[in-house]
Structure formats: structure tokens, C-alpha cells
Amino acid sequence: MNTTVGNDVQLVIITGMSGAGKTVAIQSFEDLGFYCVDNLPPMLLPKFLELMKEANNQMNKVAVVMDMRGREFFDDLIKSLDEVIEMSELTPKVLFLDAEDSVLVRRYKETRRSHPLSPTGLPLDGILQERELLEELKGRAQFIYNTSETKPKDLREKILTEFSLNKKAVFTVNVMSFGFKHGLPIDADLVFDVRFLPNPHYIDHMRPRTGLDEDVATYVLKWSDTQKFLEKVIDLLTFMLPHYKMEGKSQLVIAIGCTGGQHRSVALSEYIGKYFSNDYETRIKHRDIKKRKVPSHDQS
């Protein structure tokens, strides 16, 4: 069987010692836009590769975790890796996570979890057995990360740096406009209330329009209070965004709210989103812009 996969396809196999950070690793690949599968039985790897081909580039970045939770299948992993290489032009990248035995023992004690190879015995017994079983696979790995002295956020940053094709996309700033009368966005990290600014709703020809229209945006932005607000918010975000990025966040949601989500919040979200677009991957969303106002005396 010959399965041809394009050169832009990435298949990363995450494995290694239990307790060395595979959960953080798979979450990091999710942040990079990888299609992620946890605890995939190795015997299904060739079949999974066929599914990647049939997906027509919708699954061109895939990360799978294979570890000792599927002990009865794990012996098939080396065989499956060889089969994948033979049946396609794709060479899977193996990321092996390791840590010192003493560190792994301490982590198991802190979490009060049992080792998958020693569920009723001492964690060290399972660790030593696992290390022996993984010896050959570790020798096949292209990437070996020792996480003994690595914090989760540092491991995440290392993975994002190593496997990201677009370094700028590691941290995304999402700016969202919304209307308070439709409810607060549940996924917002920062919320700014701009209902104190002059409202275009009370100008007849602007009422049916939105902050995306030039005349409405000009009206919202012309006031000294608006300019002072933008000055202070941009100064605050200029200070905060690098710190959020350094802390390891993959994205930040900034919500700008007016009453109906039609005029003021839309114009200001456009302004703030475009302001930071040169330094960050920025996305602008207007959650309530298509929700028309009823009755006419409601504010916007």
C-alpha cells in the first residue's frame, strides 16, 4: 500500500516517561493548531495516517500521545513507526519527554497518583521498568526534553518555539465588541465598558448603522473623552500584553462593551485591534453587530 502525504504534513508522536509532562505537551500542540489524539494505540498509527491523507489537508498537523497507559499495545510502536515510514513520504517526529527518577517519584507523591506499571506498588519500581521498556524508543527520538527542572510554562514555550511554523501566531490578541444587554462574553479575559461615551444611537441617520461605517466611527472617535480613554487603554495593554505572552498564554480576549454592541464598542474594537496588529497576531470579532435593536427606544 502506498500512501503519499504532502511535504507540509506534520505528524508528531509524543511519548516518554510517565509524569514527565505529556499533558502539557499535548495542550501546547493544540495551541499550535495541531489535531491532537491522546493515548492512540500504536497499531492504529498506519490507519490514522490514511485518515490524514483522506482529510484533504484538514488534518495536515497531527500530534498523538502514545504511552504506557496502553501497555498491551505499546510493543507495536516501533513496528508501526517503521510501517508508516515505508508506506509514505512522511517521517514522524518523535518527541520524548524524560526526567530524573527522583523528580518523577516526587511528582507522583505530590499528585498521589500511581504509576501505570506499578498501580499497587512503589512508583520507583514502575519508573525503572518503564525506563527499560522505552530505551529503544528514546534512541529513535528526534527531540528529547528533560523536564526535571523545567516549569510547565517553560516546556510549553519550548514546544511552541520548536514546532511553530509561524512564530507570530504563538500569542493571539482577540478584540471583541459586544452589547451588555446581550450578556457578558464568558470567554473574556479583560472587559472595558464604554457606555459612558456619546452614543450615535440618538442620531437618527446613524441609528441603523454600525461602528464599521466611517461616519459612525468618526463620530465615536472625535470626542476628547474617547481619545483619553483610548490613550489610557492602549498604554495599559502595551504594558500588559508582553507579560501575558511571557506567562505562557496562547491568546487573550479583550472585550469592549457598549449597550447594544452596534456602534461604540464596534468602532473602538476596530481601532484597538488594528493598533496592535503590527506587533501581535490580532483578530477582531463583533459578537452582537447583527442583533438589531428592538424597540427603537432601546440604547445601542
Salt bridges, closest charged atoms under 4 A:
ASP31 OD2 - ARG156 NH2 3.03
ASP38 OD1 - ARG69 NH2 2.53
ASP67 OD1 - ARG69 NE 2.96
ASP75 OD1 - ARG71 NH1 3.34
ASP82 OD1 - ARG140 NH2 2.67
ASP98 OD1 - ARG131 NH1 2.97
ASP98 OD2 - LYS138 NZ 2.70
ASP101 OD1 - ARG131 NH2 2.73
GLU110 OE2 - ARG106 NE 3.59
GLU130 OE1 - HIS115 NE2 2.86
ASP189 OD1 - LYS249 NZ 3.75
ASP193 OD2 - ARG195 NH2 2.70
ASP204 OD1 - ARG207 NH2 3.32
ASP213 OD1 - ARG209 NH2 3.63
ASP215 OD2 - HIS205 NE2 3.91
ASP215 OD1 - ARG209 NE 3.26
GLU247 OE1 - LYS153 NZ 3.67
GLU270 OE1 - LYS274 NZ 3.35
GLU270 OE2 - HIS286 NE2 2.63
ASP288 OD2 - ARG287 NH2 2.87
ASP288 OD1 - LYS291 NZ 2.94
ASP298 OD2 - LYS181 NZ 3.77
ASP298 OD1 - HIS297 NE2 3.86
